[in-house]
Every structure is written in structure tokens, then in C-alpha cells.
Amino acid sequence: MAYDEMLERRSEMLKRRIGEMIARENQYGLGKQEGLFLRRMIKEWHQMTHEMNGKPVI
């Protein structure tokens, strides 16, 4: 698996997990630790998308 494919796969997994956690937050609320985890995942996803968009297309 190429590095770009790995980034895309990881991005999709993060988006899915972030969506699930946002739905849980809206329905039940999140604890402090879960909220921190959600923010860390969002930060990681943003960094990953910037890395994917910043690479030259070959």
C-alpha cells in the first residue's frame, strides 16, 4: 500500500469515528476525556488532510 493510499484510508477511518463521536456528543454528551480525544482526532485529521493536499501530484 502506497503512502498516499494509507493517508486516504486513515482519513476515512478518522472521519467515520469523528462522525460517530459527534453524534454521541449531540445525543448524550461527552465526558472530559472523550471530549479531549475527539479534539485530538479532529486535529490529527486536519493535519493529515493538509499533508495530503500539500503533496505534488505525480
C-alpha positions as CSV (number, residue, x, y, z in Angstrom):
1,M,0.0,0.0,0.0
2,A,1.4,3.3,-1.0
3,Y,1.8,6.2,1.4
4,D,-0.9,8.2,-0.2
5,E,-3.4,5.3,-0.1
6,M,-2.5,4.8,3.6
7,L,-3.3,8.5,4.3
8,E,-6.6,8.3,2.5
9,R,-7.6,5.2,4.3
10,R,-6.6,6.7,7.7
11,S,-8.5,9.9,6.8
12,E,-11.7,7.9,6.0
13,M,-11.4,6.0,9.3
14,L,-10.9,9.2,11.3
15,K,-13.9,10.9,9.6
16,R,-16.1,7.9,10.4
17,R,-15.0,7.8,14.0
18,I,-15.3,11.6,14.4
19,G,-18.8,11.5,13.0
20,E,-19.8,8.7,15.5
21,M,-18.4,10.7,18.4
22,I,-20.2,13.9,17.3
23,A,-23.5,12.0,17.1
24,R,-22.9,10.6,20.6
25,E,-22.0,14.1,21.9
26,N,-25.2,15.6,20.4
27,Q,-27.3,12.8,21.9
28,Y,-25.7,12.1,25.3
29,G,-22.9,14.5,25.8
30,L,-19.2,13.5,26.2
31,G,-17.1,13.3,29.3
32,K,-14.0,15.3,29.6
33,Q,-11.7,12.6,28.4
34,E,-13.9,11.7,25.5
35,G,-14.0,15.4,24.5
36,L,-10.3,15.7,24.6
37,F,-10.0,12.5,22.5
38,L,-12.4,13.9,19.9
39,R,-10.5,17.2,19.7
40,R,-7.2,15.2,19.2
41,M,-8.8,13.2,16.4
42,I,-10.1,16.3,14.7
43,K,-6.6,17.9,14.9
44,E,-5.0,14.7,13.5
45,W,-7.5,14.6,10.6
46,H,-6.8,18.3,9.8
47,Q,-3.1,17.7,9.8
48,M,-3.5,14.7,7.6
49,T,-5.7,16.5,5.0
50,H,-3.2,19.3,4.8
51,E,-0.4,16.8,4.2
52,M,-2.4,15.1,1.5
53,N,-3.3,18.4,-0.2
54,G,0.2,19.7,0.0
55,K,1.9,16.8,-1.8
56,P,2.6,17.3,-5.5
57,V,0.6,15.0,-7.9
58,I,2.8,12.6,-9.7
